Amino acid sequence: MTLDQIAVGEEARITKVGGEGELRCRLLDMGLIPKTIVKVRKVAPMGDPIEIHLRGYELTIRKEDAGKIEVSQL
């Protein structure tokens, strides 16, 4: 399952961060690293972007990027 498939209000644990090159480094730099618990807070009306809560802050990422982050539900 990937982060873009999690429903609003649900929590999940990151298991793997995909992507290549700069994209992967950018995702890791934003705190999206394995074993981190994230909660989906909001989804924009058209479904993109997605706002998530992790490590005490809110982060908004594109749905396409969220699809590269594998998670497991808690």
Backbone as CSV, one residue per row, in Angstrom:
resi,resn,N_x,N_y,N_z,CA_x,CA_y,CA_z,C_x,C_y,C_z
1,MET,0.849,-1.167,0.000,0.000,0.000,0.000,0.897,1.233,0.000
2,THR,0.441,2.293,-0.654,1.216,3.526,-0.704,0.493,4.652,0.030
3,LEU,1.209,5.707,0.331,0.676,6.807,1.128,-0.542,7.463,0.489
4,ASP,-0.595,7.513,-0.827,-1.740,8.147,-1.484,-3.021,7.323,-1.361
5,GLN,-2.944,6.092,-0.872,-4.112,5.231,-0.721,-4.694,5.269,0.695
6,ILE,-4.055,5.982,1.609,-4.528,6.074,2.992,-5.661,7.096,3.066
7,ALA,-6.714,6.766,3.801,-7.861,7.667,3.941,-7.558,8.784,4.941
8,VAL,-8.290,9.878,4.814,-8.137,11.009,5.722,-8.418,10.556,7.153
9,GLY,-7.540,10.934,8.070,-7.694,10.591,9.473,-6.988,9.314,9.892
10,GLU,-6.511,8.528,8.947,-5.829,7.276,9.269,-4.331,7.496,9.435
11,GLU,-3.724,6.627,10.235,-2.276,6.663,10.439,-1.637,5.452,9.780
12,ALA,-0.379,5.605,9.412,0.373,4.511,8.811,1.849,4.696,9.134
13,ARG,2.604,3.624,8.997,4.049,3.657,9.224,4.742,3.509,7.866
14,ILE,5.689,4.376,7.591,6.443,4.311,6.336,7.339,3.082,6.368
15,THR,7.289,2.278,5.307,8.132,1.089,5.223,9.243,1.244,4.181
16,LYS,8.974,2.047,3.127,9.978,2.208,2.078,9.716,3.510,1.327
17,VAL,10.785,4.226,1.010,10.673,5.450,0.224,11.272,5.169,-1.143
18,GLY,10.431,5.272,-2.166,10.869,5.014,-3.534,11.326,6.288,-4.215
19,GLY,11.263,6.274,-5.510,11.725,7.419,-6.289,13.202,7.265,-6.596
20,GLU,13.676,8.165,-7.417,15.080,8.108,-7.811,15.724,9.477,-7.712
21,GLY,17.000,9.484,-7.460,17.802,10.700,-7.494,17.326,11.786,-6.558
22,GLU,17.139,12.990,-7.130,16.784,14.160,-6.333,15.449,14.010,-5.622
23,LEU,14.481,13.367,-6.276,13.171,13.197,-5.657,13.281,12.401,-4.367
24,ARG,13.983,11.297,-4.402,14.134,10.463,-3.209,14.863,11.230,-2.104
25,CYS,15.908,11.936,-2.453,16.645,12.726,-1.463,15.758,13.808,-0.860
26,ARG,14.934,14.448,-1.684,14.039,15.500,-1.192,13.016,14.922,-0.219
27,LEU,12.447,13.758,-0.543,11.474,13.119,0.344,12.118,12.757,1.688
28,LEU,13.317,12.202,1.641,14.023,11.845,2.874,14.365,13.085,3.692
29,ASP,14.784,14.163,3.029,15.118,15.404,3.723,13.905,16.017,4.419
30,MET,12.714,15.771,3.889,11.490,16.306,4.495,11.025,15.472,5.679
31,GLY,11.765,14.407,6.009,11.421,13.595,7.170,10.635,12.336,6.847
32,LEU,10.433,12.068,5.590,9.698,10.871,5.186,10.669,9.695,5.104
33,ILE,11.029,9.165,6.267,11.977,8.068,6.320,11.295,6.826,6.896
34,PRO,11.809,5.646,6.580,11.202,4.410,7.098,11.045,4.425,8.612
35,LYS,9.986,3.803,9.086,9.582,3.661,10.489,8.917,4.908,11.054
36,THR,8.761,5.964,10.259,8.079,7.174,10.710,6.568,6.971,10.602
37,ILE,5.837,7.399,11.622,4.378,7.312,11.596,3.832,8.611,11.013
38,VAL,2.940,8.478,10.042,2.322,9.638,9.402,0.802,9.524,9.508
39,LYS,0.155,10.679,9.534,-1.309,10.716,9.571,-1.780,11.625,8.446
40,VAL,-2.711,11.143,7.640,-3.262,11.953,6.559,-4.277,12.914,7.173
41,ARG,-4.021,14.215,7.027,-4.883,15.232,7.638,-5.945,15.734,6.668
42,LYS,-5.541,16.067,5.444,-6.468,16.651,4.473,-6.091,16.203,3.068
43,VAL,-7.083,16.214,2.209,-6.850,15.995,0.781,-7.564,17.121,0.058
44,ALA,-6.907,17.752,-0.876,-7.494,18.859,-1.616,-8.748,18.383,-2.365
45,PRO,-9.664,19.293,-2.685,-10.917,18.906,-3.340,-10.746,18.066,-4.613
46,MET,-9.730,18.319,-5.374,-9.506,17.543,-6.598,-8.600,16.330,-6.345
47,GLY,-8.246,16.093,-5.082,-7.445,14.929,-4.723,-5.949,15.150,-4.699
48,ASP,-5.500,16.332,-5.038,-4.071,16.604,-5.091,-3.834,18.052,-4.702
49,PRO,-3.024,18.399,-3.745,-2.086,17.600,-2.957,-2.724,16.995,-1.701
50,ILE,-1.863,16.322,-0.923,-2.264,15.658,0.312,-1.493,16.300,1.461
51,GLU,-2.200,16.620,2.554,-1.532,17.162,3.738,-1.392,16.045,4.757
52,ILE,-0.166,15.849,5.234,0.089,14.808,6.232,0.741,15.425,7.466
53,HIS,0.593,14.734,8.586,1.207,15.157,9.846,2.264,14.126,10.219
54,LEU,3.473,14.580,10.455,4.547,13.695,10.884,5.558,14.478,11.693
55,ARG,6.149,13.821,12.672,7.223,14.416,13.476,6.883,15.794,14.032
56,GLY,5.597,16.037,14.334,5.195,17.292,14.938,4.947,18.441,13.974
57,TYR,4.915,18.206,12.680,4.634,19.281,11.733,3.755,18.776,10.593
58,GLU,3.190,19.722,9.866,2.335,19.404,8.715,3.169,19.517,7.446
59,LEU,2.924,18.603,6.524,3.652,18.584,5.261,2.653,18.336,4.146
60,THR,2.745,19.098,3.081,1.866,18.918,1.932,2.713,18.399,0.775
61,ILE,2.293,17.260,0.222,3.022,16.682,-0.901,2.058,16.330,-2.019
62,ARG,2.594,16.235,-3.224,1.772,15.864,-4.376,1.374,14.400,-4.286
63,LYS,0.231,14.095,-4.849,-0.266,12.727,-4.834,0.700,11.796,-5.572
64,GLU,1.284,12.284,-6.633,2.251,11.495,-7.402,3.452,11.093,-6.537
65,ASP,3.940,12.038,-5.725,5.063,11.744,-4.834,4.641,10.809,-3.709
66,ALA,3.428,10.986,-3.195,2.915,10.116,-2.131,2.797,8.672,-2.621
67,GLY,2.588,8.495,-3.907,2.489,7.158,-4.491,3.813,6.406,-4.504
68,LYS,4.897,7.094,-4.245,6.214,6.468,-4.221,6.628,6.053,-2.809
69,ILE,5.765,6.329,-1.825,6.079,6.025,-0.425,5.218,4.849,0.032
70,GLU,5.854,3.726,0.314,5.139,2.533,0.766,4.913,2.614,2.268
71,VAL,3.702,2.242,2.690,3.336,2.305,4.101,2.612,1.026,4.515
72,SER,2.566,0.820,5.837,1.748,-0.265,6.395,0.821,0.380,7.415
73,GLN,-0.446,-0.036,7.424,-1.403,0.532,8.362,-1.107,0.081,9.777
74,LEU,-1.446,0.911,10.736,-1.239,0.592,12.138,-2.424,-0.186,12.679
